[in-house]
Amino acid sequence: MQLIFATHNANKVNEVRAILGGKFDIVSLKEWGWSEEIPEPFDTLEENASEKSRVIWEKTNTYCFSEDTGLEVDALNGAPGVKSARYAGEGRNFSENVQLLLKNLTGVENRTAQFRTVISLRINNQEFLFEGVCKGTILLRETGSGGFGYDPVFVPEGAKNSFAEMTMEEKNKYSHRRKAMDALIEFLKTYESN
């Protein structure tokens, strides 16, 4: 089964392909020949994921999925959340986002947080949603050089290292994206057999 993954983020594509291990043929927007950015104007991960998959389905009429992921920090009332990629403002990068996060947590003892991923899958113009959550804590400073986004400051529950210090295989033992993808895979196995 071929699935278009509605993203331009090469890191996410690589992570999803590692999770799937060749079970499905994943095609990125770039590989499909799609260069436009799909807006994420909404206030929830669910709405943004849904919008991206809707746009791709309507343009391609091909099975597709999209995801939106946010880092939700308890002491910041769930921020940066849906604004995780633009936390430091439009046009900013993840280094600036991470620095703002650490600044906003200066002197804060409660550093619990969670990554949450919502996947929107469209098959025959029907939508199915899947969610994955990874609880953890925010470090005082960045550690590790791997991963992307907030990985250098996030340690998942039950781990000693940040996501940025882990191999892809290690990260996928805890990953929010892995949990959401596992739910999607189980659904597709059932869907294909019907």
Beta strands, then each sheet from edge to edge (+ up, - down):
strand 1: 2-5
strand 2: 25-28
strand 3: 64-73
strand 4: 80-81
strand 5: 112-123
strand 6: 126-138
strand 7: 154-156
sheet 1: 2+ 1+ 3+ 4-
sheet 2: 2+ 1+ 3+ 5- 6+ 7-
end
